[in-house]
Each structure stands twice: as C-alpha cells, then as structure tokens.
Amino acid sequence: MGSEGQELEGNVLVAQSGGPTVVINSSLAGVIQEALNHPCIEEIYGAMYGLRGILGGNFIDLAQESQHVIRGLRHTPGAALGSCRCRFQESDMDGLFHVLESKNVRYFFYIGGNGSQCAVRAIEAHAKKIGYGLRAIGVPKTIDNDLAVTDHSPGYGSVVKYVATTAREIAIDDQSMGDFDLVSIVEVMGRDAGWIAAGSVLARHMGTPFDAPHLIYIPERSFSDSEFLASVQKVLENNRYCLVVVSEGIRNAAGDYVRTSGIKDPLGRTELGGAAEHLQYLVEQHLKIKARTTKLGISQRSAAHCASLRDNEEAFQCGVKAVRYAVEGESGKMISIVREGDSPYAVTYALTDLDEVAGKVKTFPEAWIDESGSMISSNFFRYVAPLIQGEVAVPCKGGIPEYVHFAGTKKVEENLFQKKR
Amino acid sequence: MGSEGQELEGNVLVAQSGGPTVVINSSLAGVIQEALNHPCIEEIYGAMYGLRGILGGNFIDLAQESQHVIRGLRHTPGAALGSCRCRFQESDMDGLFHVLESKNVRYFFYIGGNGSQCAVRAIEAHAKKIGYGLRAIGVPKTIDNDLAVTDHSPGYGSVVKYVATTAREIAIDDQSMGDFDLVSIVEVMGRDAGWIAAGSVLARHMGTPFDAPHLIYIPERSFSDSEFLASVQKVLENNRYCLVVVSEGIRNAAGDYVRTSGIKDPLGRTELGGAAEHLQYLVEQHLKIKARTTKLGISQRSAAHCASLRDNEEAFQCGVKAVRYAVEGESGKMISIVREGDSPYAVTYALTDLDEVAGKVKTFPEAWIDESGSMISSNFFRYVAPLIQGEVAVPCKGGIPEYVHFAGTKKVEENLFQKKR
C-alpha cells in the first residue's frame, strides 16, 4: 500500500546513532514535541541504542516521560536513548520489519550521520518493495560537518563554539607567561575532515593580544615536519608563544597518520601518543622550545555547558520538520539546512534525496585553506561565524549542570545488557 | 622608619606570579578597586610579568585603565599583568628596593602561590632591616589548593567546577554508547597533590545513571598497574563503562611517575604520553577493552566560561582585604580564607604569618581517601561542594567570551621582550 500524501495512522519510532553531539537530544525533543501535535500519531516509541534496540524491539514509551525530562533534553549532552556504531545489514531487514509491524510503526526517524542515512534509505526501499506503509526520514547529526548537501550539520556549531572558546582561553594563558618562548598545541577531533580545527579560527581577535591560533593543521593538506617547524619559528619571530590547533587525523605526504612516527613501545606497537604529542616532540627535539599539549577528547562533543544556541535551535527544528514532512507524506529523505543568507543569517529546512547524502563526504573546501596550508582563509568566517551565535542557558544544581535521563530506560537496559548501564 | 599602625602615604605596586587561574585577575581587580578608596594611596602600578617587571621597573599605570577593563578583569582568565615562574633571589634585593624607592612604592601586593609568598616574606624582612617603610601583603592563588593555613585557595573552586562539569559530560557520552565496554580516562593537573582529581567526585550523582567517575587516582597514594586493572574489571562487572580521573603526577611504589613505563622513542628518550596514555595502554593491552583519553591540559586553569562564582567573589575579596589590612598597618602576611561554617557556608578573611605558609605544602588528607585508594570519601563533599557554587556571567561577543586586556601593556611589552607579545 502506497502512503504518499495520504494520512497514515500509526506509531512513531525514533532512534539515535553514531557519536553523540551536544544537540542530538534537542533533535529528539523536536521529534517528540511535534509528534504530540498530530492526531494520526498514536504511540511515540524510542528505540534504545540505535540499531540494537530497533532490531531487538527494545523500546521505551516516550509519551510517558515527564515534561521536565523532555524540556531537559534540550540542553542534555550524550544520546538520551543510547547510541551505537554498528551498521545496518541487509540480512537485518526481515527481523526489523517484523518488529516495526508488531508495534505498528508507521513513522521512523533516525537521528545520525552518514551510516544512519544509508540505513534510512535501505529501510525505505524495502518498505516500498514489500508494500509496508512507512514514512522514514533521516535527521542529520554530526560534529564533523561532513554530511553532503546540508549547509551544515546540527552538532557542528556547538563543537566549534567550544573549541574556539577553549582556544581563546588557552591563548590568554599562553600569553600570560613571560619566562620563555612557548608552543601550545591543542588536538581536536576530525579523522578525515578539518572542519572542527578550522572552526578554531574564530578564536582570533586580530589587533588585540588574542590573535591566536597562529597555525591550524587539517587532514585535507598533507603535513610536513619540516614545514611545521619552519612555520613555528616564523611565528616566534614576532610572538612569544605559538598556539597550534591540529586535527587528530593529519597525515604526512605518504598518507600515514603523523602520530605513526616510528616510535615503538617494548612490544613493538606504535607509540601511544597522538598528533599533538608528535608535534610537541618535534618542537622540543628540534627547536629546543618548551611545548605543551591539550587533547580535548570527548569533552568537545559533550560540553553542553558551552553549546551554541543557534545550533541547538536548528537541531530542534530538524526534528520538528522531520515529523511534519512525514505526516505530509514524505519518506526516504533527509532533512537538510538551506542557508538563505549570511547577514542577516537565515535558514530554511528542505528535504534531500538520500542518494545525494548516503556514502558521500563533504571535505573542507580548498578555497578556504590559506596559501600557506597552515591557516584558514578569512572567507571561511562568513560561513562559520553565524553557527556559534548565542548561549544555551543550562540550569545548574549544586554548581554542576543538571542533565536529565529518561525514567523508562532502566528496565530496558537491564534486558539489553544484563548490566545496570 | 617603622610604619605599623600609622598612615603611610605612597604608591601601590601589584604583580601576579606563577601559573594563572581563572580568578587571579579577580584578585587584581579587588586590589585596584580597593586602592582607589584610600586617599593615602596615590598611584597604582602594575608590574608586568611578575618579578621580571618588578626588577626592571616595567610598570603600567592601572589608574589609567578604563572602567570597562577593570570590570572585565573579573571574568578574564590568564594573568592580565603577565606572570612568571622565576624565583626571587637575595641578590635581587638591592635592585628591587632601588626600583621601589624610585617609584615611591609603599604598598606591595603579590598575587601568587608558594614561591610568591616566600618572596613577600623576604622583601618585608629586607624593608624592616634597611628601615624602608613598606607594607607587603601576599594574596593567595593556586589551582592546586596546596597552600597551607588558608581553608582553600582562590582558583581551586573554579578548576573543580570545570573538571567536575566536564567529567559529568564525558560520563554521559560514555554511557550513551551501547556497542562495547569502554574505559574512559581523563587526565587532570596535579603533580604532587590530588586536590583537582579529587574534586571530580562532585560529578557523581548517585542513584542516577550519572554515578561516574568510578575511579580516581591521586599522587598521595602510590599507583599499582595490577590493582588498577582489577578495579576496572570490578567496575565493569556492573557497568558498561568505567570513567577514570587521574592526576598527571601519579607515581608507582618506586616513586616514579607512572608515565615512565620504560617505553622509549628511537632516540632513547622516555615515551611521550602521560599518565592517561599509560592507563589506556594497560587497559587495551591487558583487558582487550577499548579505552579513550582526554587531557584537559591548560583548558582547566583557563576555562573562565565555567568559573565558580563563589571562587570568583572570594578571589576579589582577598584582593580587597589585602589593601585594607595594609592601609591599617599590617605587613609581611598572607591573606587566608577562614571557613566559619559549611551550612550555611560562611568565610572570613584573616592574616597568616608567612612563616606558616612559605615552603609548606598542603597535601590531600589521608582521611578523605577511600579505603580502596581509588575513590574519594564522601566526607570530602562537605569541604569541596561549597567552593563550586554559582556561575559567573561572562559576556560574549560573536559567540565567544569577551575577555579584556590592559591598554597600557603594549609599549612595556615591547621593551621587555623586543617582541609584540
């Protein structure tokens, strides 16, 4: 039975997938709040731990959750439903549709990155094939900003705001120390794309002492030890410190991650340090200058206390629009953000064919990399600056942000894992 | 000429020393604002880069700075006057008093940790010896919380608030992932004392899924690889993830830093990684469980966007009280915070003889370490919880915190360094 354009009665299933962002729960809140507005939607189920909970029928009833929790999702990091990295296989299909049918799921929303969008495409195609009335919409999510078509991905603006804020703060500390020249290295996420490291350029406040970071290295350009050392020396001709922001995934001309510098542990395994430690080693060894490292690690994708309000609101709207489009009869698409203007900044939310997204990667444009290869061009500012605007007010209790969790998850988790959490 | 109890007319010199905290400038603002209230004080000089600027007479005129900048100091990280780690030598004394006399400095305030308090003591003693009328007061500052006598040190509450906030956020991310067991390791500062790592215990919210960190390792207890692995396994019997917070300075039973695990680079130097990498290596090698690391590095002492309001206000008051006590005739003392009660929390500000502070270290009390050696006792809560209360409203511009810098520093810096900054 085809369903396009007709009213389809049934239940919603929503799930989260991939690495969390600080706004992935805001998209979830958007789905839940909008779903409550439509009489054709009866139950609102959340599948726990992505594909794992979808296949196992490990659902919680989201309509049973309190308003306090649903509101709190708007500022809570992590994936409130749980997430997973496992990929959908064609062999999962029969089991999956058995679960959907048994729960009368007619609306499916999957909040995630590329892998999740591939899954939505496959599930929608199978529903058509077997004539099961289902409307499946992908909701974009990734801190990496590497999803195609959409102007940017929910989650990216917040990580940039946190990384740029932290880079400015570290720069101020660096600049305070008057004893010796100093190289300060901050390693951020980004295995294949440099969007996050590039965003740290917003920390620069030219014409003030806060003009760092001075050097930014991203995976889109191959990294050379000797060019790096020459660039550091050049910065230190005029500055007492040099702040370097580096993507974890930078590679040398041979295509190897720069941390694989040949240093081995006693068991012959490659050294434990990452990109930042390699750069620190180069500076201390070859320039005899003190270097120190900060590796933001998981904090950068979970720092909800420093989220972008704009990112948060857009993530919520992506969830809302997904439900609206589905109720109107759309399926097999991903919500994408369309930028209508920079100044004033304005966006609309469109539907993108999943063939244009699934399996594609949006790398950082060459045109926005400075000629030197170690700095980002100012043309990038107009793109990225609007994404970090506004601060999310996070309620605190006892001096620590007060984050929420679903009341219904405990029992399902015990079934899933035979462990508390 | 003795000066105690008499009104002493002359100028103020204030300086900052040691590693910055996010509230060291709040103490500076307290000194400046209070100094403006006393007619016996004429000029208010700031020495740049601590001892270096004191000896070189590299001063800026703080009364010339705008109200916008003085107010902005209350939320700006780093050391706005610049700092240094160099230690005061007796051979510096004649030159120093030559500078003080030439600028008619009669009030000297040094904001810093142990080394700075030693310097204040030596300078005060020399002033007495040569009959130079000077009132010298130390203002406490350290994220490490290892200054003696004072209940706690300005700077400590804010780093705990940031570390506990970040630990809770990372825990929520850890708990989101449902694919496999996970060990997440967060390395924080603390070479000799575990106060910062211990403070992360405030992230725990027992009875909810947010009961991490599960293990905390501090330098006060020697670290054993095998006990660590056993503790991780025990945590993972009931949890799918194990969050470990570790001081950078943990040592094994032989007294060696645990990062010196014998792993050498090709030049024979000890491995590049720190404590967190060593723990990651142990988990992945021996338990075959995925482990990931975050090293907060300099961000933890510069994250003014996540400062404790109480810490900020106390730091300001320490600056204010230093000036008041000096005007009343006191000298050769350090301001200390005296806790008058926990509930309601209340403090007063007293003077401490520098002999009781200089050269002393306050380590984390044995009584607050859990029997297991890998967790902090709940008795510590009553001490630490009040220190992180309240949030500082930091104005943002363009989505990034708006921090200030003195207008007068540029020229002095060029003289000092022959470099811009």
Contacts between the chains, C-beta under 8 A, distances in Angstrom:
chain1	res1	chain2	res2	distance
A	16	B	176	8.0
A	20	B	172	8.0
A	20	B	173	5.4
A	20	B	176	5.0
A	48	B	178	7.4
A	49	B	178	3.2
A	50	B	178	7.2
A	52	B	178	5.7
A	52	B	179	7.9
A	53	B	178	7.9
A	76	B	172	7.2
A	77	B	169	5.3
A	77	B	172	5.3
A	77	B	173	6.4
A	78	B	169	7.9
A	78	B	172	3.6
A	78	B	173	5.0
A	78	B	175	6.5
A	78	B	176	4.2
A	79	B	176	4.0
A	80	B	176	7.9
A	82	B	176	5.7
A	82	B	177	7.7
A	82	B	178	4.8
A	83	B	176	5.0
A	83	B	177	6.0
A	83	B	178	6.7
A	84	B	177	7.1
A	84	B	178	5.0
A	84	B	179	5.2
A	85	B	177	7.4
A	85	B	179	5.3
A	86	B	179	6.1
A	161	B	399	5.7
A	161	B	400	7.5
A	164	B	399	7.7
A	164	B	400	5.6
A	165	B	305	5.6
A	165	B	400	5.7
A	165	B	401	6.0
A	166	B	299	5.0
A	166	B	303	7.1
A	168	B	400	5.9
A	168	B	401	6.9
A	168	B	403	7.0
A	169	B	77	5.3
A	169	B	78	7.9
A	169	B	299	6.5
A	169	B	302	4.0
A	169	B	303	5.8
A	169	B	304	6.2
A	169	B	305	7.1
A	169	B	401	7.6
A	169	B	403	8.0
A	170	B	297	7.7
A	170	B	298	4.8
A	170	B	299	6.0
A	170	B	302	5.6
A	172	B	76	7.2
A	172	B	77	5.3
A	172	B	78	3.6
A	172	B	302	6.2
A	172	B	403	6.1
A	173	B	20	5.4
A	173	B	77	6.4
A	173	B	78	5.0
A	173	B	298	5.2
A	173	B	301	6.6
A	173	B	302	4.2
A	174	B	298	7.4
A	175	B	78	6.5
A	175	B	82	8.0
A	175	B	421	5.7
A	176	B	16	8.0
A	176	B	20	5.0
A	176	B	78	4.1
A	176	B	79	4.0
A	176	B	80	7.9
A	176	B	82	5.7
A	176	B	83	5.0
A	177	B	82	7.7
A	177	B	83	6.0
A	177	B	84	7.2
A	177	B	85	7.4
A	178	B	48	7.4
A	178	B	49	3.2
A	178	B	50	7.1
A	178	B	52	5.7
A	178	B	53	7.9
A	178	B	82	4.8
A	178	B	83	6.6
A	178	B	84	5.0
A	178	B	416	7.2
A	178	B	417	7.5
A	179	B	52	7.9
A	179	B	84	5.2
A	179	B	85	5.3
A	179	B	86	6.1
A	184	B	298	6.7
A	186	B	297	7.8
A	202	B	398	7.3
A	202	B	399	7.2
A	202	B	400	6.2
A	203	B	400	6.6
A	205	B	400	7.9
A	208	B	405	6.3
A	209	B	405	5.3
A	209	B	409	7.7
A	209	B	421	5.0
A	210	B	403	7.0
A	210	B	405	7.4
A	237	B	419	7.9
A	238	B	419	6.0
A	238	B	420	5.4
A	239	B	419	6.3
A	239	B	420	6.1
A	239	B	421	6.0
A	240	B	417	6.0
A	240	B	419	5.5
A	240	B	421	6.0
A	241	B	421	7.8
A	262	B	266	6.3
A	263	B	265	4.4
A	263	B	266	6.2
A	263	B	271	7.5
A	263	B	272	7.2
A	265	B	263	4.4
A	265	B	271	7.1
A	265	B	281	7.4
A	266	B	262	6.3
A	266	B	263	6.3
A	267	B	285	7.6
A	271	B	263	7.5
A	271	B	265	7.1
A	271	B	271	6.7
A	271	B	272	6.5
A	271	B	273	7.5
A	272	B	263	7.2
A	272	B	271	6.4
A	272	B	272	7.5
A	272	B	273	4.2
A	272	B	277	4.2
A	272	B	278	7.7
A	272	B	280	6.9
A	272	B	281	5.5
A	273	B	271	7.5
A	273	B	272	4.2
A	273	B	273	4.8
A	273	B	277	6.4
A	277	B	272	4.2
A	277	B	273	6.4
A	278	B	272	7.7
A	280	B	272	6.8
A	281	B	265	7.3
A	281	B	272	5.5
A	285	B	267	7.6
A	292	B	297	6.7
A	292	B	298	6.6
A	293	B	295	6.8
A	293	B	297	6.0
A	294	B	295	6.3
A	294	B	296	6.8
A	294	B	297	3.0
A	294	B	298	5.4
A	294	B	299	5.5
A	295	B	293	6.8
A	295	B	294	6.3
A	295	B	295	4.3
A	295	B	297	7.0
A	296	B	294	6.8
A	296	B	296	7.9
A	296	B	299	7.1
A	297	B	170	7.7
A	297	B	186	7.8
A	297	B	292	6.7
A	297	B	293	6.1
A	297	B	294	2.9
A	297	B	295	7.0
A	298	B	170	4.7
A	298	B	173	5.2
A	298	B	174	7.4
A	298	B	184	6.6
A	298	B	292	6.5
A	298	B	294	5.4
A	299	B	166	5.0
A	299	B	169	6.6
A	299	B	170	6.1
A	299	B	294	5.5
A	299	B	296	7.1
A	301	B	173	6.6
A	302	B	166	8.0
A	302	B	169	3.9
A	302	B	170	5.6
A	302	B	172	6.2
A	302	B	173	4.2
A	303	B	166	7.1
A	303	B	169	5.8
A	304	B	169	6.2
A	305	B	165	5.6
A	305	B	169	7.1
A	305	B	305	7.9
A	305	B	306	5.9
A	306	B	305	5.9
A	306	B	306	7.3
A	308	B	399	6.6
A	385	B	398	6.4
A	385	B	399	7.2
A	388	B	398	7.8
A	388	B	399	3.6
A	388	B	400	7.3
A	389	B	398	7.4
A	389	B	399	4.8
A	390	B	399	7.0
A	391	B	396	6.1
A	396	B	391	6.1
A	398	B	202	7.4
A	398	B	385	6.4
A	398	B	388	7.7
A	398	B	389	7.4
A	399	B	161	5.7
A	399	B	164	7.7
A	399	B	202	7.2
A	399	B	308	6.6
A	399	B	385	7.2
A	399	B	388	3.6
A	399	B	389	4.8
A	399	B	390	7.0
A	400	B	161	7.5
A	400	B	164	5.6
A	400	B	165	5.7
A	400	B	168	5.9
A	400	B	202	6.2
A	400	B	203	6.6
A	400	B	205	7.9
A	400	B	388	7.3
A	401	B	165	6.0
A	401	B	168	6.9
A	401	B	169	7.5
A	403	B	168	7.0
A	403	B	169	8.0
A	403	B	172	6.1
A	403	B	210	7.0
A	405	B	208	6.3
A	405	B	209	5.3
A	405	B	210	7.4
A	409	B	209	7.7
A	416	B	178	7.1
A	417	B	178	7.6
A	417	B	240	5.9
A	419	B	237	7.8
A	419	B	238	6.0
A	419	B	239	6.3
A	419	B	240	5.5
A	420	B	238	5.3
A	420	B	239	6.0
A	421	B	175	5.7
A	421	B	209	4.9
A	421	B	239	5.9
A	421	B	240	6.0
A	421	B	241	7.8
